[in-house]
Amino acid sequence: MKNYGTVLCVGELLIDFFCTDVDVNLVDGQHFSKQAGGAPANVSAAIAKLGGNASFLGKVGDDPFGKFLKQTLDQERVDTSMLLFEQGTPTTLAFVSLQGNGERDFVFNRGADRLVRPEDLDKEQIKQAAIVHFGSATALLNDPFRQTYLELMDEAKDNGQFISFDPNYRGDLWKGREEEFISLSKQGIEKADFVKLSEDELKIVSGESDRKSALDILHGWGAKTVAVTLGKEGTLISTGATRTLIDSISVKSIDSTGAGDAFIGAVLYQISGLEQPKEFAQDFEQLQKFVTLANRVGAIVCTKVGAIAALPTLEEVNRFASQADSTIEV
């Protein structure tokens, strides 16, 4: 039986309140659905759901919403021993409604997630993780979490841990601060063994619209392996010397929320089963196999509503795969 190392996911855990009224803005919206949110939390849940070992590091308020979020991760078998509770500061909340023209009405009430400090952390416990995933839309916005986040990345590199990084750009949050986002993303990419971006993020971070030129820039900064998710077109993977496009899976998409996080979780789950994670990309055929399974996981998530609620088990992924071709063994 394969021994899976622990993947520690660092970043935000928050409440998403989705307006369930059709084609209204937040002024007129009356009905909301409460869901656990936060990209790195979604990644941790994806890993655990597939059968891997995942831990989460972040901060919530010591309030009913924070307790709900811990309960949600606990139910998915994510280790929450590094989930921190902040007294006197509420859990971070996001309110979102979708309008008929495709525009999103968004209000972000930042709370406890920004307050992770170096002195809050058990550094010895963090060192035990085989892989550290830095994925966040918010951790790089402000200190003290930004300083803590960057310090953890430096320490993970010094410790020889495998580093995964997802810049996870959100225009609503970085409006007017795009250059700052690019500079901070570069710091993460320089240290990362695995970088995942959307095509828009690749253009923003690199400043290049041509994919090949953009990938060359990221590898020049130090990125070992880069995966660029292209929606229906597939996933472009590159190790610098070699790159290829892995086809996407054709499904009827109902809700794509969390599909990118599920993709990352599936890749990291497979890497965590290797004896030498840092050497995973030396076998390009194996890398393609990992991304193929991750594309399937992302596709399954698109066929269901919700991020964490839509995550599949490995059995479900293999059942889904068998309908198209054959089971992928991991």
Secondary structure, DSSP 8 states (H G I E B T S, - for coil): -----EEEEES--EEEEEE-STT--TTT---EEEEEE-HHHHHHHHHHHHT-EEEEEEEEESSHHHHHHHHHHHHTT-EEEEEEEETTS---EEEEEE-TTS-EEEEEE--GGGG--GGG--HHHHHT-SEEEEE-SSTTTSTTHHHHHHHHHHHHHHTT-EEEEE----HHHHTT-HHHHHHHHHHHHHH-SEEEEEHHHHHHHHS-SSHHHHHHHHHHHT-SEEEEE-GGG-EEEE-SS-EEEE-------S--TTHHHHHHHHHHHHHTTSSSGGGGGGSHHHHHHHHHHHHHHHHHHHTSSSSSTT---HHHHHHHHHHHS-----
